[in-house]
Each structure stands twice: as C-alpha cells, then as structure tokens.
C-alpha cells in the first residue's frame, strides 16, 4: 500500500483528484472487505466499482463495504471490456442477488 500512497501523492501534485474508485472483484467474497479497509486507510475513496458480475459471483460483500466505508457503488462490470461497465442499479442488483 506504500506504492498506492506514492501514486496518490504524485498524481495530486500534477492534477486535481476528484474521484478515487475502489475496484472490487465480485469473486473475492469476504476478503473484499479487508482489501477495502486497507485501501481506504491510504486514499480517500469516493466510490466502488464491482466487477466480474457476469459469472456466478453475486458480489454480496459490496453491502458491507458500502456500509463500513460510507461510499456509493457507482459502477458494475458485466464483462471484460470498458463498454461492459454499467451504472449501478440497486433494485436490479438485489433482484439478481436473491434470484
């Protein structure tokens, strides 16, 4: 995480940082919360991107991450490419999680 802090300092010197997104892999389960805590200790997170929702992973850990860090889930990854990122829709996410 020292490297992440260094990247943040270098970028902040050259430009204003308006958004810091934590990208969480939906397949990591409870380990995602530990990753989010460590990441949040180093940088100020403004949102979460939940990836790999195109497979069997449900991504339920995102509820705990959102609750603990107090940041919104902004995007979900439904495939491999940048065009596969979509805005997070809570209702659709809960339906998919329970269905």
C-alpha positions, -999 to +999 in steps of 0.1 A: +000+000+000+030+023+003+031+023-035-005+034-037+002+063-013+031+073-035+010+072-067-016+094-049+010+120-039+025+121-074-009+125-092-021+151-067+009+172-074+001+173-111-037+174-112-068+177-090-081+143-080-119+144-080-127+107-080-110+077-064-128+044-072-121+011-054-125-017-079-137-049-062-138-083-078-172-099-070-155-133-067-133-125-037-160-127-011-152-116+025-116-108+016-130-078-003-139-061+029-103-064+042-090-051+009-114-022+011-103-013+046-066-012+037-073+008+005-094+033+025-066+038+050-043+050+022-066+070-001-100+088+003-124+065-016-153+082-034-170+051-048-169+014-056-168-004-089-179-041-086-165-062-114-170-098-126-207-099-121-211-117-155-202-150-139-215-170-109-203-144-084-230-125-066-209-097-050-229-095-017-198-082+001-204-049-015-232-042+011-207-044+040-181-024+021-206+003+014-219+003+049-184+004+065-168+030+042-199+051+036-193+054-002-217+045-030-214+017-055-211+036-088-205+010-115-207-027-121-186-047-145-206-072-166-179-083-190-143-079-200-142-046-217-147-009-208-180-010-227-192-036-202-192-011-173-227+000-164-242+023-137-251+005-105-288-001-102-296-012-066-330-028-074-316-049-103-286-059-081-308-071-052-331-090-077-301-107-092-286-114-057-318-130-044-329-146-077 
